[in-house]
Amino acid sequence: MIRTINRFKKIIIYVVTSVAIFGSDSYTYVYLLPFENIQNDSDIDWISVGLIDMIKQDLKDKYGVRLKNKNDLEIIMNDRSLMLKQPIGSRNILVLGKYVRQLDRINVTMQAVDVATWDELGKSQISEAYTKIPSLNKAVGNSVSELLKPFLPVQAKSKTSPYTAYSVPKNPILRDPVSVRSKKVVSELDQQIAELETSMDVLLGAKKRVKKNSSQKPQKDVPRFNSGEWTMDFDVNRKVEDKPENDLNTQLLSTVLDQLINNPYDVELQRPEFEYHKDDELYMTVRFPIIYKLKEKIIKEMLTTLPYTGLEQNGSLTIFYFDRNSFNFPDKHVDAIKHGKFRKIPIIRIFDQYRKTLIVVADTPESYWHTRSSDKVLYLPQHQFSPLIDFSIGGWSMQVAMENVEIEAVYEFILPVNQVESLKNVSLKFVNEDDLKSFLDPLL
């Protein structure tokens, strides 16, 4: 008797398990792993999270899809027999992805792999502008959905009868005439009270009565239709209003512009060279080599951090474009650019051991400074440095041009040997063009 009961229990367990496995709907288990940043560029690591989130958003509501992560993949890879316990007809698909940045575009490659056989089920590529990350996320989500579409379970359509259901016509509910008239009277009474309040305000001088059909001055920037045509008045001098949604981008732009306007250059002061004159031992030629270049950090931030509107590259020249769709241009930077505050002139000063200025070099193209002279110091006007950055700004857009080159300047002069021995220190300072006179006049 006991053996019979145990056998009966085993049969019941088998039947229940069979129903659970074979009687339930099939599923597609999708394993999502973080997308691979091919170049290991830390500045765009955050893109991977957005891509995965968008794929999850597109797949979470699809019929028969079960989303899995990296830990779930490791579990099923360590025990592949777990796939046998899944509902019959189920699929296990791994979605792999990688992305790379090339100039102002992000290129994404996606691949769907069958976990059971490791066969490739499909592949897709997406390319989008770096400034349009939301569009990139959406395109990747749609692309993965299309890759998986042939492998997703199909939901059975519910059967509907071809015959229309018999319906009993409903009698309309009619309101009592007294109720209808009462509502109309109340509405008219409210209107009369409002008119009375307006009249009292006019009488007391609180406000003026507005005539309905009086001719009013058309509002600017508001379209209106009249006599078969659309018209609109506008003001060309109206200031473009800032957009609150651009505040984050504007903050990033302000940080970069502060560096570009105030301190964009890296300078390498090299050890001076001394050359004795064979024909005259009392004099010596002194050379001061200096290398000018833009700070690499600024260029990297411009390329990787700012969602610029456009980018143009021609050899060593790079031009960035920004507009008010994505940025609010800060007034202080607009004013600085319009007044040329970014134009800097390198001034080299050479001191003796007592910090007395002996030599002044002004590297400027202005002819006025090439005609100046001095009785106090050895003054040398030069023109070896050229600006490596320039701005152009209008009401709607801004362009920043940057030349990624090194300027190797050598400032050379002849001094008596006894003066050369007193040279102890060299200093280089960038001075704004507008401040050049007030800086040099006391020295010369």
C-alpha positions as CSV (number, residue, x, y, z in Angstrom):
1,M,0.0,0.0,0.0
2,I,2.8,2.4,0.9
3,R,4.7,1.6,-2.3
4,T,1.5,2.4,-4.3
5,I,1.2,5.8,-2.5
6,N,4.8,6.7,-3.2
7,R,4.5,5.7,-6.9
8,F,1.3,7.8,-7.1
9,K,3.2,10.8,-5.6
10,K,6.0,10.5,-8.2
11,I,3.4,10.4,-11.0
12,I,1.8,13.6,-9.7
13,I,5.1,15.4,-9.4
14,Y,6.0,14.4,-13.0
15,V,2.7,15.6,-14.3
16,V,3.0,18.9,-12.5
17,T,6.5,19.5,-13.7
18,S,5.5,18.5,-17.3
19,V,2.7,21.0,-17.2
20,A,5.0,23.7,-15.9
21,I,7.5,23.1,-18.6
22,F,5.5,22.1,-21.6
23,G,2.2,23.8,-20.9
24,S,3.5,27.3,-20.3
25,D,4.2,29.9,-22.9
26,S,7.8,30.1,-24.3
27,Y,10.0,33.1,-23.5
28,T,13.0,34.9,-25.1
29,Y,15.6,35.5,-22.4
30,V,17.7,38.5,-23.5
31,Y,21.1,39.0,-21.7
32,L,22.3,42.6,-21.8
33,L,25.9,43.4,-21.1
34,P,27.5,46.9,-20.9
35,F,28.6,48.1,-24.3
36,E,32.4,48.1,-24.8
37,N,34.2,51.4,-25.1
38,I,36.8,50.3,-27.7
39,Q,39.2,53.2,-27.3
40,N,38.9,53.2,-23.4
41,D,38.1,56.9,-23.6
42,S,36.9,57.7,-20.1
43,D,35.2,60.8,-21.3
44,I,32.5,58.8,-23.1
45,D,32.1,55.9,-20.7
46,W,28.7,57.3,-19.7
47,I,27.3,56.6,-23.1
48,S,27.2,52.8,-22.4
49,V,24.8,53.3,-19.5
50,G,22.4,55.3,-21.7
51,L,22.5,52.7,-24.5
52,I,21.6,49.8,-22.2
53,D,18.8,51.8,-20.5
54,M,17.2,52.6,-23.9
55,I,17.4,49.0,-24.9
56,K,15.7,47.9,-21.7
57,Q,13.1,50.6,-22.2
58,D,12.3,49.3,-25.7
59,L,12.2,45.6,-24.7
60,K,10.6,45.6,-21.2
61,D,7.0,45.7,-22.5
62,K,7.4,43.3,-25.4
63,Y,5.5,40.1,-25.1
64,G,7.5,37.0,-23.9
65,V,10.7,38.9,-23.2
66,R,12.7,38.3,-20.0
67,L,15.6,40.7,-19.5
68,K,18.7,39.3,-17.9
69,N,22.1,40.8,-16.8
70,K,25.7,39.7,-16.6
71,N,25.2,37.7,-13.4
72,D,22.3,35.7,-15.0
73,L,24.6,34.9,-18.0
74,E,27.3,33.6,-15.7
75,I,24.8,31.4,-13.9
76,I,23.4,29.8,-17.0
77,M,26.9,29.4,-18.5
78,N,28.1,27.5,-15.4
79,D,25.1,25.2,-15.6
80,R,23.7,25.0,-19.1
81,S,21.2,22.3,-18.0
82,L,19.2,25.2,-16.6
83,M,18.1,25.9,-20.2
84,L,16.3,22.5,-20.3
85,K,14.1,23.7,-17.4
86,Q,12.9,26.6,-19.4
87,P,9.5,26.5,-21.1
88,I,9.7,24.6,-24.4
89,G,10.5,26.8,-27.4
90,S,12.3,29.4,-25.3
91,R,15.4,31.1,-26.7
92,N,18.5,32.6,-24.9
93,I,20.0,35.5,-26.7
94,L,23.1,37.5,-25.8
95,V,23.2,41.2,-27.0
96,L,26.8,42.5,-27.4
97,G,27.7,46.0,-28.3
98,K,30.7,48.3,-28.8
99,Y,31.1,52.0,-29.6
100,V,33.9,54.4,-30.7
101,R,34.1,58.1,-31.2
102,Q,35.5,59.5,-34.5
103,L,35.6,63.3,-34.5
104,D,32.0,64.5,-33.9
105,R,30.3,61.1,-34.4
106,I,29.6,58.0,-32.3
107,N,29.7,54.7,-34.2
108,V,27.9,51.8,-32.5
109,T,28.0,48.1,-33.5
110,M,25.5,45.6,-32.1
111,Q,25.4,41.8,-32.3
112,A,22.9,39.2,-31.3
113,V,24.2,35.7,-30.3
114,D,22.4,32.5,-29.5
115,V,23.7,31.4,-26.1
116,A,22.9,27.7,-26.7
117,T,24.9,27.4,-29.9
118,W,27.0,30.6,-30.0
119,D,25.7,31.3,-33.5
120,E,25.4,34.9,-34.7
121,L,21.8,35.7,-35.2
122,G,22.2,39.2,-36.5
123,K,24.3,42.4,-36.6
124,S,23.6,46.1,-36.9
125,Q,25.5,49.4,-37.0
126,I,24.5,52.9,-36.0
127,S,26.2,56.2,-36.5
128,E,25.0,59.5,-35.0
129,A,26.4,62.9,-34.1
130,Y,27.9,63.2,-30.6
131,T,25.7,66.2,-30.0
132,K,22.6,64.1,-30.6
133,I,23.0,61.4,-27.9
134,P,19.2,61.1,-27.3
135,S,18.8,60.3,-31.0
136,L,21.6,57.8,-30.8
137,N,20.0,56.0,-27.8
138,K,16.7,55.8,-29.6
139,A,18.3,54.5,-32.8
140,V,20.2,51.8,-30.9
141,G,17.1,50.7,-29.0
142,N,15.1,50.4,-32.2
143,S,17.9,48.5,-33.9
144,V,18.2,45.9,-31.2
145,S,14.4,45.5,-31.2
146,E,14.6,44.8,-35.0
147,L,17.5,42.3,-34.4
148,L,15.5,40.3,-31.9
149,K,12.1,40.6,-33.6
150,P,12.3,37.2,-35.5
151,F,13.2,35.4,-32.3
152,L,10.4,36.8,-30.0
153,P,7.4,34.6,-29.2
154,V,4.2,35.6,-31.0
155,Q,1.2,36.3,-28.8
156,A,-1.8,34.3,-29.9
157,K,-4.7,36.5,-31.1
158,S,-7.9,36.2,-29.3
159,K,-10.8,34.7,-31.4
160,T,-13.6,37.0,-32.1
161,S,-17.0,36.2,-33.5
162,P,-17.7,37.3,-37.1
163,Y,-21.2,38.2,-36.0
164,T,-22.1,41.5,-34.3
165,A,-23.4,41.2,-30.8
166,Y,-27.1,41.9,-30.3
167,S,-27.5,45.1,-28.5
168,V,-30.6,46.6,-27.0
169,P,-31.1,50.2,-28.0
170,K,-30.7,52.6,-25.1
171,N,-33.3,55.2,-24.5
172,P,-31.8,58.7,-24.4
173,I,-32.1,60.4,-21.0
174,L,-33.8,63.7,-21.5
175,R,-33.4,66.6,-19.1
176,D,-36.4,68.3,-17.6
177,P,-37.2,71.5,-19.5
178,V,-37.3,73.4,-16.2
179,S,-33.7,72.2,-15.5
180,V,-32.5,73.4,-18.9
181,R,-34.1,76.9,-18.4
182,S,-32.7,77.2,-14.9
183,K,-29.2,76.6,-16.1
184,K,-29.6,79.2,-18.8
185,V,-30.9,81.7,-16.3
186,V,-28.0,81.1,-13.9
187,S,-25.5,81.5,-16.7
188,E,-27.0,84.8,-17.8
189,L,-27.0,85.9,-14.2
190,D,-23.3,85.2,-13.8
191,Q,-22.6,87.2,-16.9
192,Q,-24.6,90.2,-15.6
193,I,-22.7,90.0,-12.3
194,A,-19.3,90.0,-14.1
195,E,-20.4,93.0,-16.2
196,L,-21.6,94.8,-13.0
197,E,-18.2,94.2,-11.3
198,T,-16.4,95.6,-14.4
199,S,-18.6,98.7,-14.3
200,M,-17.8,99.3,-10.6
201,D,-14.1,99.0,-11.3
202,V,-14.4,101.6,-14.1
203,L,-16.4,103.8,-11.8
204,L,-13.8,103.6,-9.1
205,G,-10.9,104.1,-11.5
206,A,-9.4,100.6,-10.9
207,K,-9.2,99.8,-14.6
208,K,-10.4,101.0,-17.9
209,R,-13.2,99.3,-19.8
210,V,-11.9,97.3,-22.7
211,K,-14.1,97.6,-25.8
212,K,-14.4,94.3,-27.6
213,N,-14.2,95.7,-31.1
214,S,-11.7,98.5,-30.4
215,S,-8.6,98.6,-32.6
216,Q,-5.6,97.4,-30.7
217,K,-1.9,97.6,-31.6
218,P,-0.8,94.2,-33.0
219,Q,1.6,92.3,-30.7
220,K,5.0,91.5,-32.0
221,D,6.1,88.0,-32.8
222,V,2.5,86.8,-32.7
223,P,1.1,85.5,-36.1
224,R,-2.4,86.6,-37.1
225,F,-4.7,85.8,-40.0
226,N,-6.5,88.6,-41.8
227,S,-8.2,88.9,-45.2
228,G,-6.8,85.6,-46.4
229,E,-3.1,86.1,-45.4
230,W,-0.9,85.4,-42.4
231,T,1.1,88.3,-41.1
232,M,3.5,88.9,-38.1
233,D,5.3,91.9,-36.7
234,F,8.8,91.3,-35.3
235,D,11.7,93.2,-33.8
236,V,15.2,92.6,-35.2
237,N,16.7,94.1,-32.0
238,R,14.9,91.8,-29.6
239,K,17.3,89.9,-27.4
240,V,17.3,86.1,-27.8
241,E,16.0,84.7,-24.5
242,D,18.0,82.2,-22.6
243,K,16.7,78.6,-22.2
244,P,16.7,77.1,-18.7
245,E,17.3,73.6,-20.2
246,N,20.7,74.8,-21.6
247,D,22.1,75.8,-18.2
248,L,24.3,72.6,-17.9
249,N,25.8,73.0,-21.3
250,T,26.3,76.7,-20.7
251,Q,28.2,76.0,-17.5
252,L,30.5,73.7,-19.4
253,L,31.0,76.3,-22.1
254,S,31.7,79.0,-19.6
255,T,34.5,77.0,-18.0
256,V,36.2,76.4,-21.3
257,L,35.7,80.0,-22.5
258,D,37.3,81.3,-19.3
259,Q,40.5,79.3,-20.1
260,L,40.4,80.2,-23.8
261,I,40.1,83.9,-23.2
262,N,42.3,84.3,-20.1
263,N,45.0,81.6,-20.3
264,P,44.9,79.3,-23.4
265,Y,48.7,78.9,-24.0
266,D,51.4,76.5,-22.8
267,V,54.9,78.1,-22.9
268,E,58.2,76.2,-22.7
269,L,61.1,78.4,-21.7
270,Q,64.3,76.8,-22.8
271,R,67.8,77.4,-21.5
272,P,69.4,80.4,-23.2
273,E,72.2,79.8,-25.7
274,F,75.4,81.9,-25.7
275,E,77.8,82.3,-28.6
276,Y,81.1,84.1,-28.4
277,H,82.2,86.3,-31.2
278,K,85.5,85.1,-32.7
279,D,86.3,88.5,-34.2
280,D,85.3,90.5,-31.0
281,E,85.7,88.8,-27.6
282,L,84.0,91.8,-25.9
283,Y,80.5,90.9,-27.3
284,M,78.4,87.8,-27.2
285,T,75.2,86.7,-29.0
286,V,72.4,85.5,-26.7
287,R,69.5,83.4,-27.9
288,F,66.3,82.6,-25.9
289,P,64.3,79.8,-27.5
290,I,60.7,79.7,-26.5
291,I,57.9,77.3,-27.7
292,Y,54.3,78.4,-27.8
293,K,51.3,76.0,-28.1
294,L,47.7,75.7,-27.0
295,K,47.0,73.7,-23.9
296,E,46.2,70.1,-24.8
297,K,43.7,69.8,-21.9
298,I,41.6,72.6,-23.4
299,I,41.5,70.9,-26.9
300,K,40.5,67.6,-25.3
301,E,37.7,69.2,-23.3
302,M,36.4,70.9,-26.4
303,L,36.3,67.6,-28.3
304,T,35.0,65.3,-25.6
305,T,33.0,67.4,-23.1
306,L,31.1,70.0,-25.0
307,P,28.2,69.0,-27.2
308,Y,29.1,71.4,-30.0
309,T,26.8,72.0,-32.9
310,G,29.3,71.4,-35.6
311,L,33.0,70.6,-36.1
312,E,35.3,71.3,-39.0
313,Q,38.9,70.1,-39.3
314,N,41.5,71.0,-41.9
315,G,44.9,69.8,-41.1
316,S,46.0,71.4,-37.8
317,L,43.0,73.9,-37.9
318,T,39.9,72.9,-35.9
319,I,36.7,75.1,-35.9
320,F,34.0,74.5,-33.3
321,Y,30.4,75.7,-33.9
322,F,28.0,76.5,-31.1
323,D,24.5,77.9,-31.3
324,R,21.6,78.9,-29.0
325,N,19.7,75.7,-29.5
326,S,22.1,74.1,-27.0
327,F,23.8,77.0,-25.2
328,N,23.0,80.3,-23.6
329,F,25.9,82.6,-24.4
330,P,27.0,84.4,-21.1
331,D,27.1,88.2,-21.4
332,K,30.6,88.5,-19.9
333,H,32.0,86.2,-22.5
334,V,30.1,87.8,-25.4
335,D,31.5,91.2,-24.3
336,A,35.0,89.9,-23.9
337,I,35.0,88.3,-27.4
338,K,33.5,91.4,-29.0
339,H,36.2,93.6,-27.4
340,G,39.0,91.3,-28.3
341,K,40.0,90.4,-24.7
342,F,41.4,87.1,-26.0
343,R,44.1,88.8,-28.0
344,K,47.3,88.5,-26.0
345,I,50.8,89.7,-26.7
346,P,53.8,87.9,-25.2
347,I,56.2,90.2,-23.3
348,I,59.6,88.8,-22.4
349,R,61.6,90.5,-19.6
350,I,65.2,89.6,-18.6
351,F,66.4,90.6,-15.1
352,D,69.7,90.8,-13.3
353,Q,70.4,89.4,-9.8
354,Y,68.6,92.3,-8.2
355,R,65.4,91.9,-10.3
356,K,66.3,95.0,-12.3
357,T,64.9,94.8,-15.9
358,L,67.7,94.8,-18.4
359,I,66.0,93.6,-21.6
360,V,62.4,93.9,-22.9
361,V,61.0,91.9,-25.9
362,A,57.6,92.8,-27.2
363,D,56.4,90.2,-29.7
364,T,53.6,92.1,-31.5
365,P,52.7,92.9,-35.1
366,E,51.7,96.5,-34.3
367,S,53.9,98.9,-36.2
368,Y,53.7,101.5,-33.4
369,W,55.7,99.3,-31.0
370,H,58.3,98.7,-33.7
371,T,59.0,102.4,-33.9
372,R,59.4,102.8,-30.1
373,S,62.8,102.9,-28.4
374,S,64.1,103.1,-24.8
375,D,67.0,104.7,-22.9
376,K,66.3,102.6,-19.8
377,V,66.5,99.1,-21.1
378,L,67.5,97.2,-24.2
379,Y,64.1,97.1,-26.1
380,L,63.6,94.6,-28.9
381,P,60.3,94.6,-30.9
382,Q,59.7,91.2,-32.6
383,H,57.0,89.5,-34.6
384,Q,57.5,85.7,-34.2
385,F,54.3,84.8,-32.3
386,S,50.9,84.4,-33.9
387,P,47.6,83.9,-32.1
388,L,46.5,80.2,-32.1
389,I,42.9,81.0,-31.3
390,D,40.2,83.2,-32.7
391,F,36.5,83.8,-32.1
392,S,33.5,84.9,-34.2
393,I,30.2,85.5,-32.5
394,G,26.8,86.7,-33.6
395,G,23.3,86.9,-32.1
396,W,22.6,83.2,-32.7
397,S,25.9,81.3,-33.1
398,M,29.6,81.3,-32.0
399,Q,32.7,79.9,-33.8
400,V,36.0,79.0,-32.1
401,A,39.0,78.4,-34.4
402,M,42.0,76.7,-32.9
403,E,45.4,76.0,-34.5
404,N,47.0,73.0,-32.9
405,V,50.7,73.7,-33.8
406,E,53.9,74.7,-32.0
407,I,55.5,78.1,-32.6
408,E,59.2,77.8,-32.1
409,A,60.5,81.4,-31.5
410,V,64.1,82.4,-30.9
411,Y,64.8,85.8,-29.5
412,E,68.3,86.9,-30.3
413,F,70.4,89.9,-29.4
414,I,74.0,91.0,-28.9
415,L,75.4,92.2,-25.5
416,P,78.7,93.0,-24.0
417,V,80.2,90.1,-22.1
418,N,80.1,91.9,-18.8
419,Q,76.3,92.5,-19.2
420,V,75.7,88.9,-20.1
421,E,77.2,87.7,-16.9
422,S,74.6,89.7,-15.0
423,L,71.6,88.0,-16.6
424,K,69.9,85.8,-14.0
425,N,66.2,85.5,-14.8
426,V,63.8,85.5,-17.7
427,S,60.0,86.1,-17.4
428,L,57.3,85.8,-20.0
429,K,53.8,87.3,-19.6
430,F,50.8,87.5,-21.9
431,V,49.4,91.0,-21.9
432,N,46.1,92.0,-23.4
433,E,46.4,94.3,-26.5
434,D,44.4,97.1,-24.8
435,D,46.7,97.0,-21.8
436,L,49.9,96.9,-23.7
437,K,50.6,100.6,-23.5
438,S,50.0,100.9,-19.8
439,F,52.2,97.8,-19.3
440,L,55.2,98.8,-21.5
441,D,55.3,102.6,-21.0
442,P,56.7,102.4,-17.4
443,L,59.4,99.9,-18.6
444,L,60.5,101.9,-21.6
